[in-house]
Amino acid sequence: MIVIAYDGSEDAKAAIAKAGELFNGQTATVVTVWQRFVDTMARVGGGVGVIVDYEEIDNDSKQRAAQRAAEGAKLAGEAGLEATGQEAVVETTVSEAILDAAAEAHADVVVMGSRGYTGVKSALLGSVSHHVLQHADRPVIVIPSPEVAQTRAEHRQSAKHE
């Protein structure tokens, strides 16, 4: 059983494609994580000056996450995996939600994309893949998109010639 973290990004799509190559024919759960509105507001420190229907916003967020997970499962199926989609709510962090989904599924491995953040951007935005790697109790495969891989290869080549 494979758990694939999927957010619709090109990096996540690349991770699904590579997972299909590596684990062809195996069962996979494609997980898309969503966060409750009130938790989002608490995290960003914003306040809303109007009456907000939190339940409606949360239901919409959950539905969009389920649709995105279904999209990822379709891509995984096309890549050769027996896949289903699943949405997961953030209770603490996105990375913990991914790890919780992997534990619940009794996954043998977690597969996810890498955004390729470095330096200040990584420090400010954090790295979900890095946190998953540091806290996982099972193997994790982090797959860069072709664009991120190309940039990294070019950087390594230029560093060799300096």
SVG drawing of the C-alpha trace seen along z (x, -y; Angstrom):
<svg xmlns="http://www.w3.org/2000/svg" viewBox="-23 -44 59 49">
<polyline fill="none" stroke="black" stroke-width="0.4" points="0.0,0.0 1.3,-3.4 0.1,-6.8 0.7,-9.6 0.3,-13.2 -1.4,-15.2 -2.2,-19.0 -2.6,-19.3 0.8,-20.9 3.1,-19.8 5.4,-18.4 2.6,-16.2 1.8,-15.1 5.4,-14.2 5.3,-12.2 2.3,-10.2 3.9,-9.5 7.1,-8.2 5.1,-6.2 3.4,-4.5 6.8,-3.6 8.2,-2.4 5.2,-0.6 3.2,0.4 0.1,2.4 0.2,1.8 -2.6,0.3 -2.4,-3.4 -4.3,-6.0 -4.0,-9.5 -4.4,-12.0 -5.3,-15.7 -5.1,-17.7 -7.4,-20.5 -7.6,-22.9 -10.6,-24.2 -11.3,-27.9 -11.0,-28.8 -7.6,-27.1 -6.4,-29.0 -7.5,-32.3 -5.7,-31.5 -2.5,-30.5 -2.4,-33.7 -3.5,-35.9 -6.4,-37.4 -9.7,-38.4 -12.9,-38.6 -15.1,-41.7 -18.2,-40.1 -20.3,-37.1 -18.9,-34.0 -20.5,-30.6 -17.5,-28.5 -19.4,-25.3 -20.2,-26.2 -16.6,-27.2 -15.3,-24.0 -17.8,-21.8 -16.6,-23.6 -13.0,-23.1 -13.5,-19.4 -15.4,-18.9 -12.7,-20.6 -10.1,-18.4 -12.1,-15.3 -12.4,-16.4 -8.6,-17.0 -7.9,-13.6 -10.2,-12.0 -8.3,-13.8 -5.0,-12.5 -6.4,-9.0 -7.4,-9.2 -3.9,-10.2 -2.5,-7.4 -4.8,-4.9 -3.5,-6.1 0.1,-5.7 -0.6,-2.0 -1.7,-2.1 -4.9,-0.8 -5.8,-4.1 -8.5,-5.7 -8.7,-9.3 -9.1,-10.5 -9.2,-13.9 -7.7,-14.5 -8.2,-17.4 -5.3,-19.2 -5.4,-18.8 -1.9,-20.2 0.2,-20.5 -0.1,-19.4 2.8,-17.0 1.2,-15.4 -2.0,-14.9 -0.1,-13.1 1.7,-10.9 -1.6,-10.2 -3.2,-9.2 -0.2,-6.9 -0.5,-5.3 -4.3,-4.8 -3.8,-3.1 -0.9,-1.0 1.1,-2.3 4.4,-0.7 5.7,-4.0 4.7,-7.7 5.4,-9.3 5.3,-13.1 6.6,-15.8 9.2,-18.4 8.6,-22.1 12.3,-22.8 12.3,-25.7 15.7,-26.8 17.0,-29.6 14.7,-32.2 11.6,-30.8 12.2,-27.4 12.7,-29.1 9.5,-31.3 7.2,-28.7 8.6,-25.6 8.9,-22.3 6.2,-19.7 8.4,-17.1 11.3,-17.9 9.0,-17.6 7.5,-14.3 11.0,-12.9 12.1,-14.0 9.0,-12.5 8.1,-9.5 7.9,-6.0 8.0,-4.4 9.9,-5.0 9.3,-8.3 10.1,-9.0 10.3,-12.7 10.2,-13.2 11.1,-16.5 9.2,-17.7 11.2,-17.6 11.7,-21.4 13.0,-21.2 15.2,-18.3 16.6,-20.2 17.3,-23.3 19.1,-21.1 21.2,-19.3 22.2,-22.6 23.2,-24.0 25.3,-20.9 27.0,-21.2 27.8,-24.9 29.1,-24.2 31.5,-21.6 33.0,-24.1 33.6,-26.9"/>
</svg>
